[in-house]
Amino acid sequence: MKKFVDLDTQRMNLQVFLDAKKNLLERNKLGQFATPSQLARDIVEETLKFLDQKKIKLLEPSVGTGSFILNLLDNLPADLEVEKIIGVEKDPLYGEASKEFYENTQIDLSYVISDFTQLEPFEKVNLILANPPYIRHHYIPNKFDLVDKVLDRTGIKVSGLSGMYIYFILLSHAWLEENGVACWLIPSEFLDVNYGKKLREYLLNDVTTLKIHRFDTANSKFSDALVSSTIIWYKKSIPPKNHQINFTFGERIANPEVSKRLGYDDLLKESKWSRFPQNEVRTDNDEPRLKDYFRISRGIATGENTFFILNKEEIIKKNLPFDQFRPILPRPLHLESLNIQSDRLGYPSLKKQLFVLNTLLDIEDIERKYPSLYIYLQEGIEKGVDQRHLCKSRKSWYFQEQKKTSKFYCSYIGRAKDSGKSPFKFILNESQAIVNNSYLILYPLPSLNNILEEKPQLASKIINSLNNLDSSFMTDEGRVYGGGMQKIEPTELGNVNASMIARIIENEV
């Protein structure tokens, strides 16, 4: 029996006890999602395959209760020795309890309660095992200071949209000895998003990346976080000529379902690393893209849908003026059809019609001309709607974006219910309804718009062809999150292959 098994059971009990002292929202903001013991064990076993050193000096920069430490000690081969262990933890709730826990063991752990991103490297290590905090940029109060710090330390200018894990990885570079090995369990988003570009470049140019393993997005590795996970292993050395990175995919790290080795040139020109290892390297071609036919933007962001969007019955009940509202489609989940017909007023022919406030009048004019709307806006102030982030940034807090309607809308986020079908749905809109930012708006460019004016029946053919696209056309350009949730941004949608539209036009015009 391994000597640290019982100790790890005690550690897991401590983890449960400490987690219970915070609600899930608090831990979400702080990115505190402890590594499950079995996952830590699997990661350690794989990491040991990459080690050349016989004496290990370990750093765990977001140590918490120390899942990696105990699993490393429990799986250590006889010819390896742990010479030094440094653990850093920012949160004193976890730090003080965990420090006391290890002081009562025979493990020589230097446990530091501090913010890793603010520490100066005080000792070089040859191994980093880490599950850094999954903090999104909204919740990083000093993110611009961190941007400057990373630039000063590494010469890399990261985006202010970066999650905390990117700062951890780049700032850890100074702690790692030459030829030392680092292993990071991080969100998969960096593989695709623009703010992950600098990290991808770091993995290509500044270290020798050994392996990138991606788990199935439908299965989160954390019971308390909806996030897809990726593990990266690299050695601190300049990559040798013709070096290839091993991309793997599946639930089992050591025995992946799919694997593929990719070289520098292929990865440098590919902006969506999540395509690998399941897909081949894309080759450049001259086929048209959606951006060749449409200008694509988000739907309107109201600032507070529950206040600004009302149904017909609510407007009548509150005696609000219909001429100060415009029709708006419900969220994609609540659509009755992908073909939105229009009634005689231009409203969508839906059982439940929705309208968004659309006044451009000053508050004085509203009070004089529409007393009932003035009263409703005062209710919004009492509820604090005017203090919402988006509302505060407007000339008048209740003003809405003035975007034109379109015949073409696309859902922004979704899950694929059928194999091979796209999770994103295209909607043909015959009404005057606008959409909120759970949709993308596709405005036909003049060349396509001229054709549609002559042959309006082509609009439905274009929508049908888009809805029958193989899922890979869309998912290759979008991004995937935990639980299988998929999202696509305007520029990503613009890059979707549109050869089917070219064929429709060629056949019909």
C-alpha positions as CSV (number, residue, x, y, z in Angstrom):
1,M,0.0,0.0,0.0
2,K,1.3,3.4,-0.9
3,K,2.2,5.4,2.2
4,F,0.6,8.7,1.1
5,V,-2.9,7.3,0.3
6,D,-4.3,7.8,3.8
7,L,-2.8,11.2,3.9
8,D,-4.4,12.1,0.6
9,T,-7.8,11.0,2.0
10,Q,-7.3,13.4,4.9
11,R,-6.3,16.1,2.5
12,M,-9.5,15.6,0.4
13,N,-11.6,15.8,3.6
14,L,-9.8,19.1,4.4
15,Q,-10.6,20.3,0.9
16,V,-14.3,19.6,1.3
17,F,-14.3,21.3,4.7
18,L,-12.6,24.5,3.3
19,D,-14.7,24.6,0.1
20,A,-17.9,24.5,2.3
21,K,-16.8,27.8,3.9
22,K,-17.4,29.6,0.6
23,N,-20.3,29.6,-1.8
24,L,-19.8,28.6,-5.4
25,L,-20.0,32.2,-6.7
26,E,-17.2,33.3,-4.4
27,R,-15.0,30.4,-5.5
28,N,-15.9,31.2,-9.2
29,K,-14.7,34.7,-8.9
30,L,-11.4,33.6,-7.3
31,G,-11.0,30.7,-9.7
32,Q,-10.7,28.1,-6.9
33,F,-11.4,24.7,-8.4
34,A,-9.3,22.0,-6.7
35,T,-7.7,19.3,-8.8
36,P,-9.4,15.9,-8.3
37,S,-7.0,13.4,-6.8
38,Q,-7.3,10.9,-9.6
39,L,-6.7,13.6,-12.2
40,A,-3.7,14.8,-10.3
41,R,-2.4,11.3,-10.2
42,D,-2.8,10.8,-13.9
43,I,-1.0,14.1,-14.6
44,V,1.9,13.3,-12.3
45,E,2.4,9.9,-13.9
46,E,2.5,11.5,-17.4
47,T,4.8,14.3,-16.2
48,L,7.4,11.8,-14.8
49,K,7.9,10.5,-18.3
50,F,9.4,13.9,-19.3
51,L,11.8,14.4,-16.4
52,D,15.6,14.0,-16.9
53,Q,16.5,15.2,-13.4
54,K,17.1,12.7,-10.6
55,K,16.6,15.3,-7.8
56,I,13.4,17.2,-8.1
57,K,12.8,20.7,-6.9
58,L,9.1,21.3,-7.2
59,L,7.1,24.5,-7.3
60,E,3.3,24.5,-7.0
61,P,2.3,28.1,-7.4
62,S,-1.4,27.7,-6.6
63,V,-1.0,24.9,-4.1
64,G,-4.2,24.9,-2.1
65,T,-4.3,21.7,-0.1
66,G,-1.6,20.2,-2.3
67,S,-3.1,17.5,-4.5
68,F,-0.1,17.4,-6.8
69,I,2.4,17.2,-4.0
70,L,0.9,14.0,-2.4
71,N,0.4,12.3,-5.7
72,L,3.9,13.1,-6.8
73,L,5.3,11.6,-3.6
74,D,3.0,8.6,-3.9
75,N,4.2,7.8,-7.5
76,L,7.8,8.7,-7.2
77,P,10.1,6.0,-8.8
78,A,12.9,4.6,-6.7
79,D,15.6,6.3,-8.7
80,L,14.1,9.8,-8.1
81,E,14.4,12.0,-5.1
82,V,12.4,15.1,-4.1
83,E,15.0,17.6,-2.8
84,K,12.7,20.6,-2.4
85,I,9.0,21.5,-2.4
86,I,7.7,25.1,-2.6
87,G,4.0,25.7,-2.4
88,V,2.4,29.2,-2.8
89,E,-1.2,30.0,-1.9
90,K,-2.8,33.4,-2.0
91,D,-6.0,32.7,0.0
92,P,-5.3,32.5,3.7
93,L,-8.4,30.4,4.3
94,Y,-6.9,27.5,2.4
95,G,-3.3,28.5,3.1
96,E,-3.3,28.6,6.9
97,A,-5.2,25.4,7.2
98,S,-3.1,23.6,4.6
99,K,0.2,24.9,6.1
100,E,-0.9,23.5,9.5
101,F,-1.9,20.2,7.9
102,Y,1.6,19.7,6.3
103,E,3.4,20.8,9.5
104,N,1.8,17.8,11.1
105,T,3.3,15.4,8.5
106,Q,6.9,14.4,7.7
107,I,6.7,16.2,4.4
108,D,9.3,19.0,4.1
109,L,7.1,21.6,2.4
110,S,8.0,25.3,2.2
111,Y,4.4,26.7,2.3
112,V,4.2,30.4,1.4
113,I,0.9,32.3,1.9
114,S,1.3,35.0,-0.7
115,D,0.1,36.1,-4.2
116,F,2.4,34.2,-6.7
117,T,2.1,37.0,-9.3
118,Q,3.6,39.4,-6.7
119,L,6.5,37.2,-5.6
120,E,10.0,37.7,-6.8
121,P,11.6,34.3,-7.6
122,F,13.6,33.3,-4.6
123,E,14.7,29.9,-5.7
124,K,15.1,28.1,-9.0
125,V,13.1,24.8,-9.5
126,N,13.2,22.1,-12.2
127,L,9.6,21.0,-12.0
128,I,6.3,23.0,-11.9
129,L,3.0,21.2,-11.4
130,A,0.1,23.6,-11.4
131,N,-3.7,24.1,-11.6
132,P,-3.6,27.9,-11.6
133,P,-6.8,29.9,-10.6
134,Y,-9.4,30.1,-13.4
135,I,-10.0,33.8,-12.9
136,R,-11.5,35.7,-15.8
137,H,-10.2,39.2,-16.6
138,H,-13.3,40.9,-15.2
139,Y,-12.3,39.8,-11.7
140,I,-8.6,40.7,-11.8
141,P,-8.4,44.1,-10.1
142,N,-4.7,44.7,-11.0
143,K,-4.7,43.2,-14.5
144,F,-3.0,46.2,-16.1
145,D,-0.2,46.1,-13.5
146,L,0.2,42.4,-14.4
147,V,0.3,43.2,-18.1
148,D,3.2,45.6,-17.4
149,K,4.9,43.1,-15.1
150,V,4.8,40.3,-17.7
151,L,6.1,42.7,-20.4
152,D,8.9,43.8,-18.1
153,R,9.9,40.2,-17.1
154,T,9.4,38.4,-20.4
155,G,9.1,41.0,-23.2
156,I,5.6,39.6,-24.0
157,K,2.7,42.0,-24.2
158,V,-0.4,40.1,-23.2
159,S,-4.0,41.2,-23.7
160,G,-5.9,42.7,-20.8
161,L,-8.6,40.1,-21.6
162,S,-6.3,37.3,-20.5
163,G,-7.3,35.0,-17.7
164,M,-5.1,34.8,-14.6
165,Y,-3.6,31.4,-15.7
166,I,-1.8,33.2,-18.6
167,Y,0.0,35.5,-16.1
168,F,0.9,32.5,-13.9
169,I,2.5,30.7,-16.8
170,L,4.5,33.6,-18.1
171,L,5.7,34.8,-14.7
172,S,6.8,31.3,-13.8
173,H,9.3,31.3,-16.6
174,A,11.9,33.1,-14.3
175,W,11.4,30.4,-11.6
176,L,12.2,27.4,-13.9
177,E,15.8,26.2,-14.4
178,E,17.0,25.6,-17.9
179,N,15.7,22.2,-19.1
180,G,13.2,22.2,-16.2
181,V,9.7,20.8,-16.9
182,A,6.4,22.5,-16.4
183,C,2.9,21.1,-16.5
184,W,-0.2,23.2,-16.4
185,L,-3.8,22.3,-16.1
186,I,-5.7,25.2,-17.7
187,P,-8.9,26.1,-19.6
188,S,-9.0,25.1,-23.2
189,E,-10.0,28.5,-24.4
190,F,-6.4,29.7,-24.9
191,L,-6.2,27.3,-27.9
192,D,-8.6,29.5,-29.9
193,V,-9.2,33.0,-28.5
194,N,-7.4,36.1,-29.6
195,Y,-6.0,36.8,-26.1
196,G,-4.5,33.3,-26.1
197,K,-2.3,34.1,-29.0
198,K,0.6,35.3,-26.9
199,L,0.6,32.1,-24.9
200,R,0.5,30.0,-28.1
201,E,3.5,32.0,-29.4
202,Y,5.3,31.4,-26.1
203,L,4.7,27.7,-26.4
204,L,6.1,27.8,-30.0
205,N,9.1,30.0,-29.5
206,D,10.3,30.3,-25.9
207,V,10.0,26.8,-24.6
208,T,10.0,23.3,-26.1
209,T,6.4,22.2,-25.8
210,L,6.2,18.5,-25.4
211,K,2.6,17.6,-25.3
212,I,-0.9,19.3,-25.3
213,H,-3.7,17.1,-24.1
214,R,-7.3,18.1,-24.5
215,F,-10.2,16.5,-22.7
216,D,-13.6,16.0,-24.3
217,T,-15.5,19.3,-23.8
218,A,-18.7,17.4,-22.9
219,N,-17.1,16.2,-19.7
220,S,-15.7,18.8,-17.3
221,K,-12.8,17.5,-15.2
222,F,-14.2,19.6,-12.3
223,S,-17.5,18.8,-10.6
224,D,-18.0,22.5,-9.5
225,A,-16.9,24.3,-12.7
226,L,-18.3,24.2,-16.2
227,V,-15.0,24.5,-18.0
228,S,-13.2,22.4,-20.6
229,S,-9.6,21.6,-19.7
230,T,-6.3,21.2,-21.4
231,I,-2.9,20.1,-20.0
232,I,0.3,21.4,-21.4
233,W,3.8,20.1,-20.8
234,Y,7.0,21.9,-21.8
235,K,10.7,22.1,-21.1
236,K,12.5,25.3,-20.6
237,S,14.7,25.3,-23.7
238,I,14.6,26.7,-27.1
239,P,12.8,24.2,-29.4
240,P,15.1,22.3,-31.7
241,K,14.8,22.6,-35.4
242,N,11.9,20.6,-36.9
243,H,10.5,20.0,-33.4
244,Q,6.9,18.7,-33.3
245,I,4.3,19.0,-30.5
246,N,2.3,16.0,-29.7
247,F,-1.4,16.9,-29.6
248,T,-3.6,14.3,-27.9
249,F,-7.3,14.0,-27.1
250,G,-9.5,11.8,-24.9
251,E,-10.4,11.0,-21.3
252,R,-7.2,9.1,-20.6
253,I,-4.0,11.1,-20.7
254,A,-1.6,8.1,-21.1
255,N,-3.8,6.3,-23.7
256,P,-5.5,9.1,-25.8
257,E,-8.2,8.3,-28.3
258,V,-6.4,10.4,-31.0
259,S,-3.0,11.9,-31.3
260,K,-1.1,13.9,-33.9
261,R,2.3,15.6,-34.1
262,L,2.4,19.0,-35.6
263,G,5.3,21.2,-36.5
264,Y,6.1,24.9,-36.1
265,D,4.9,26.2,-39.5
266,D,1.6,24.5,-39.3
267,L,0.8,25.8,-35.8
268,L,2.1,29.3,-36.5
269,K,-0.5,29.9,-39.3
270,E,-3.4,28.1,-37.5
271,S,-5.4,30.3,-35.1
272,K,-7.6,27.4,-33.9
273,W,-5.4,24.9,-32.1
274,S,-8.5,23.1,-30.7
275,R,-8.9,21.6,-34.2
276,F,-6.1,19.2,-33.3
277,P,-5.5,16.3,-33.1
278,Q,-8.9,15.3,-34.7
279,N,-8.5,17.3,-37.8
280,E,-5.9,17.7,-40.5
281,V,-3.9,20.9,-41.1
282,R,-6.0,23.3,-43.2
283,T,-4.7,24.4,-46.6
284,D,-5.3,27.9,-48.0
285,N,-7.8,28.1,-50.8
286,D,-9.7,30.7,-52.7
287,E,-13.2,29.5,-51.6
288,P,-15.5,32.4,-50.5
289,R,-16.3,33.1,-46.9
290,L,-19.4,34.5,-45.2
291,K,-17.5,37.8,-44.8
292,D,-17.5,38.0,-48.6
293,Y,-21.3,38.2,-48.6
294,F,-22.2,39.7,-45.2
295,R,-21.1,42.3,-42.7
296,I,-21.6,40.6,-39.3
297,S,-22.2,42.2,-35.9
298,R,-23.7,41.3,-32.6
299,G,-27.3,42.0,-31.7
300,I,-28.1,44.8,-29.3
301,A,-27.0,44.7,-25.7
302,T,-29.8,46.3,-23.6
303,G,-27.9,46.4,-20.3
304,E,-30.9,44.8,-18.5
305,N,-33.2,42.6,-20.6
306,T,-35.8,42.1,-17.8
307,F,-36.4,45.9,-17.7
308,F,-36.0,47.0,-21.3
309,I,-37.7,44.1,-23.0
310,L,-41.5,43.7,-22.4
311,N,-44.2,41.6,-23.9
312,K,-47.2,43.1,-25.6
313,E,-49.5,42.5,-22.6
314,E,-47.0,44.2,-20.2
315,I,-46.9,47.3,-22.4
316,I,-50.7,47.5,-22.5
317,K,-51.0,46.9,-18.7
318,K,-48.5,49.7,-17.9
319,N,-50.1,52.0,-20.5
320,L,-46.7,52.5,-22.2
321,P,-46.5,54.0,-25.7
322,F,-46.0,51.4,-28.4
323,D,-44.3,54.0,-30.7
324,Q,-41.4,54.2,-28.2
325,F,-40.7,50.4,-28.6
326,R,-39.5,48.2,-31.4
327,P,-40.1,44.5,-31.9
328,I,-37.4,42.1,-30.8
329,L,-37.1,38.4,-31.2
330,P,-37.0,36.1,-28.1
331,R,-33.7,34.3,-27.3
332,P,-33.0,31.5,-29.8
333,L,-34.0,28.8,-27.3
334,H,-37.6,30.2,-27.3
335,L,-38.0,30.6,-31.0
336,E,-41.0,28.7,-32.4
337,S,-39.5,28.6,-35.9
338,L,-36.4,29.4,-37.9
339,N,-38.5,31.3,-40.4
340,I,-40.0,34.4,-38.7
341,Q,-43.0,35.6,-40.6
342,S,-44.4,39.2,-40.3
343,D,-47.8,40.5,-39.4
344,R,-49.3,43.6,-41.1
345,L,-47.5,45.9,-38.6
346,G,-44.1,44.3,-39.2
347,Y,-44.2,42.5,-35.9
348,P,-43.0,38.9,-35.8
349,S,-45.9,36.4,-36.1
350,L,-45.1,34.7,-32.7
351,K,-47.5,33.7,-29.9
352,K,-45.6,35.9,-27.5
353,Q,-44.4,39.1,-29.1
354,L,-41.6,41.0,-27.4
355,F,-40.6,44.7,-27.6
356,V,-37.5,46.6,-26.6
357,L,-37.6,50.2,-25.4
358,N,-36.4,52.3,-28.3
359,T,-36.8,56.0,-27.3
360,L,-34.3,58.7,-28.2
361,L,-36.2,61.4,-26.3
362,D,-34.6,63.3,-23.4
363,I,-36.1,62.6,-20.0
364,E,-37.9,66.1,-20.0
365,D,-39.6,65.3,-23.2
366,I,-40.6,61.9,-22.0
367,E,-42.1,63.4,-18.8
368,R,-44.1,65.9,-20.9
369,K,-45.3,63.6,-23.8
370,Y,-45.4,60.1,-22.1
371,P,-46.0,60.4,-18.4
372,S,-46.5,56.6,-18.0
373,L,-43.1,55.9,-19.6
374,Y,-41.5,58.5,-17.3
375,I,-42.9,56.7,-14.3
376,Y,-41.6,53.4,-15.6
377,L,-38.1,54.9,-16.0
378,Q,-38.2,56.2,-12.5
379,E,-39.0,52.7,-11.4
380,G,-35.9,51.6,-13.2
381,I,-33.8,54.1,-11.3
382,E,-35.2,52.9,-8.0
383,K,-34.2,49.3,-9.0
384,G,-30.7,50.5,-9.9
385,V,-30.9,49.7,-13.6
386,D,-29.4,53.1,-14.4
387,Q,-26.3,52.0,-12.5
388,R,-25.7,48.9,-14.5
389,H,-22.3,49.0,-16.2
390,L,-23.6,49.3,-19.8
391,C,-26.3,51.8,-18.9
392,K,-23.9,54.1,-17.1
393,S,-21.8,54.4,-20.2
394,R,-24.6,55.9,-22.3
395,K,-25.6,59.5,-23.0
396,S,-28.9,58.7,-21.3
397,W,-29.0,55.4,-19.4
398,Y,-32.1,54.1,-21.1
399,F,-30.9,54.7,-24.7
400,Q,-30.5,51.5,-26.8
401,E,-28.3,50.7,-29.7
402,Q,-29.8,51.8,-33.1
403,K,-29.0,48.8,-35.2
404,K,-30.9,48.0,-38.4
405,T,-32.9,44.8,-38.7
406,S,-31.8,42.1,-41.2
407,K,-33.3,39.1,-42.9
408,F,-30.4,37.0,-41.6
409,Y,-29.7,36.2,-38.0
410,C,-27.6,33.5,-36.4
411,S,-27.6,32.2,-32.8
412,Y,-24.4,33.0,-31.0
413,I,-24.0,30.0,-28.7
414,G,-25.4,26.5,-28.4
415,R,-24.9,22.8,-28.2
416,A,-25.2,20.3,-31.1
417,K,-28.1,17.9,-30.4
418,D,-27.5,15.7,-33.4
419,S,-24.1,14.4,-34.6
420,G,-22.9,16.3,-37.6
421,K,-25.3,19.1,-37.1
422,S,-24.1,22.6,-36.3
423,P,-25.0,24.0,-32.8
424,F,-25.7,27.4,-34.4
425,K,-29.0,28.1,-36.1
426,F,-29.6,30.6,-38.9
427,I,-32.9,32.4,-38.8
428,L,-34.7,34.0,-41.8
429,N,-36.4,37.1,-40.5
430,E,-39.3,38.5,-42.6
431,S,-40.4,40.9,-39.8
432,Q,-39.0,44.3,-38.5
433,A,-37.7,42.6,-35.3
434,I,-34.2,43.3,-34.1
435,V,-32.3,40.8,-31.9
436,N,-30.4,41.0,-28.7
437,N,-26.8,39.9,-28.3
438,S,-27.6,36.2,-28.0
439,Y,-27.6,36.5,-31.8
440,L,-25.3,37.7,-34.6
441,I,-26.7,39.9,-37.3
442,L,-25.7,39.2,-40.9
443,Y,-26.2,42.3,-43.1
444,P,-25.9,41.4,-46.8
445,L,-23.2,43.4,-48.6
446,P,-24.2,45.4,-51.7
447,S,-23.3,42.7,-54.2
448,L,-25.5,40.1,-52.4
449,N,-28.2,42.7,-51.5
450,N,-28.7,43.6,-55.1
451,I,-29.2,40.0,-56.1
452,L,-31.7,39.5,-53.2
453,E,-33.7,42.5,-54.3
454,E,-34.1,40.9,-57.7
455,K,-34.6,37.4,-56.4
456,P,-35.9,37.5,-52.8
457,Q,-36.6,33.8,-52.9
458,L,-32.9,33.2,-52.6
459,A,-32.9,34.3,-49.0
460,S,-34.7,31.1,-47.8
461,K,-32.4,28.9,-50.0
462,I,-29.3,30.6,-48.4
463,I,-30.7,30.1,-44.9
464,N,-31.5,26.4,-45.6
465,S,-28.1,25.8,-46.9
466,L,-26.5,27.4,-43.9
467,N,-28.6,25.3,-41.5
468,N,-27.6,22.2,-43.3
469,L,-23.9,22.8,-43.1
470,D,-21.8,20.0,-41.6
471,S,-20.9,21.0,-38.0
472,S,-17.2,21.1,-38.8
473,F,-17.7,24.2,-41.0
474,M,-18.8,26.2,-38.0
475,T,-17.0,24.5,-35.1
476,D,-13.6,24.8,-37.0
477,E,-14.0,28.6,-36.7
478,G,-15.7,28.9,-33.3
479,R,-14.7,27.8,-29.9
480,V,-15.8,25.2,-27.4
481,Y,-16.4,25.4,-23.6
482,G,-17.1,22.9,-20.9
483,G,-20.2,20.8,-21.2
484,G,-20.0,20.9,-25.0
485,M,-21.2,24.5,-25.2
486,Q,-20.0,26.2,-28.4
487,K,-19.7,29.8,-29.3
488,I,-18.9,31.8,-32.4
489,E,-17.8,35.5,-32.6
490,P,-18.6,37.8,-35.5
491,T,-15.2,37.6,-37.1
492,E,-15.2,33.8,-36.7
493,L,-18.5,33.5,-38.4
494,G,-17.2,35.6,-41.2
495,N,-14.5,33.0,-41.8
496,V,-17.0,30.2,-42.3
497,N,-16.8,28.7,-45.8
498,A,-19.6,30.1,-48.0
499,S,-19.1,28.1,-51.2
500,M,-22.7,27.0,-50.9
501,I,-23.9,30.6,-51.4
502,A,-21.7,31.0,-54.4
503,R,-23.3,27.8,-55.9
504,I,-26.9,29.1,-55.1
505,I,-26.1,32.4,-56.8
506,E,-24.5,30.7,-59.8
507,N,-27.5,28.4,-60.3
508,E,-30.2,31.0,-59.8
509,V,-28.9,34.2,-61.3
